[in-house]
Amino acid sequence: QCNKCGGIWFDKDELVSMKPDEVYSLETNFNTNIDCNLLICPKDHTALKLLKDPLIPKDVLIYYCENCFGMWVPFQSLKNYKNYQKEKIESKRHKRESEFKEESKLPKDLEQKIDQLLSKDLEKDELEDIEIKLSKLVSTVLLILRILSFFIKR
């Protein structure tokens, strides 16, 4: 990390492997008005090029070396990039959670029937009838599973 501007050099794949919250553990005692913009690779002295990628926000500047694939990132750009990554991760997590909730919901009519059954005071005969039907269902499912496992083993 540059002690003048706070920019950081990343060797190949280090930028990608850095977790979004790790940016807050970096040194921040530097003059934010200075912009060193290291334009030469510190490893092989190749001129760095600006990374142009439609998936990277426009306020993020990342310079890369064509030889060693290292990257120079000004500190503010790094913060912006990691915040962007964090938002993307949270957005995907939220989307997956909402999709799971939608998939796990029972159809309305089935939910209503279950509610009706639970709210009723069932008589003893009705309870026994339900228990018999459930035990037959479980037995049938177990039989089907045994048959399927026989075919899978072959």
N, C-alpha and C positions, 0 to 999 in steps of 0.2 A: 504494500500500500504506500502510495506516495505521501510523504510527510508534508508536502506543500499544498496539494489540491485534494488529496484523499482518494484519487483514482486508484484502481486496483488491476494488477496483472493476474490473469488466470491462465494456468497451463491447460492443455487440451482436456476438455470435459469437466473441468473444475467449476466453471460457471453453472453448468447444468446441474451438477450434483449438489450445489449449495442450496440449502433449504431456505425458503423465503424469510423466516424469522432470524436467520443467522446474520443478516445485514445489520441488525441492531446491536450486535456484539462487536462490531468493528470500530476501530478508532475514529473519532469524529472531531478531534481537536486540530482543525486546519482551517485555512482561509478559504471560504467557499467562493470568493471572487476570483481566485487564481484558477486558471484552466490550463493545466500543463498539456493535456491531450498528447500523450506519448505517441509519436507516430512512427517509431522505429522499434522493432521486436528486440527485447533485451537478450534473447537467446541467440538469434542468428543474424541480427541487424538488418532484417528485411523490412521494407516500408510496409506499414500496416494499411489495411483497406477498411473502409466503412462497410459494415455488414448491412445489407439491404434485404429485408425479409418482411413480407406482408403480415406475418404473424407477430411481429415485434411492434409495440406501440411507437408512434412517431416521435415521442419525447424521450426515447431511449437511444443513446448512441453507443454502439459497440464496434470497436475496431478489432480486426483479426489479422493474423499472420498466415499467409498462404502456405508457408513451409511447415511450421510446427503446429498450426491451428490454435496457438495461444490467443488470448483476447485481452484487450485493454478496455476497461469500462470506467468512465468518470463516475465519481461517487454518487452524485445525484441521479445519474442514469441507472446505476445499480439499484438504488432505492426504488426508483420508478418501476424498473423491470421486475424486481422481487415482489413489489406490491401488486403488480399486474398478475404475476404467477399465483400469488395467494388468492386474489379475487377469482381467478379461473378455477383453482382447486376447490374453493368454497362453493362456487357456482355449480360445478360438476357434482359435488357431494350433495348439495341441496336438490339438484335435479334427480339424482339416483334415489334419494330418500323419498321424494314425492312420487316417483314412478313405482317404488316398492309399495308405498301406502296405497296407491291406486290398484296395483295388482293384487294386494292382499285383501282388498275389500270384497265382502260377499255381495252377491246380487241382492237388490232391495227386497224382492219377494221372499227369498230364503231367510234373510235377516228378520223379516216380519214374522214368518212362521216360527222361527226359533224364539223370538220374543213372546209370541203367543203361548208356545209350549212352556216356557219358563214362568210366565205369569199365571198360568192355570194351576189350580190345585188338582193334580191328577189323582184319580182314584187308584186303589191298589191294583185292580185288574188292568187298568191302562198302563201302569208302570211295568207290570210283569210282561205285558204284550210288547212294550218298547224294548225291554231287556232281551226278550227272545229274538226279536228282529235284529237288534244290534249284535247279538252273539252269532246269529246266522251270517250277518254281513261280514263280521270279523273272520269267521271260519272260511267264508268264500274268498276273501282277500288273501288269507294265508295259503289257501290251496292254489290260487293263481300264482302267487309268488313262488311257491315250490315248483310249480310247472315251469315257470319262466327260468328259474335257476337251473333246472335240469337242462333246458335248451342252451343256456348260456355256457354251461360247463362243456358242452360238446363242441 
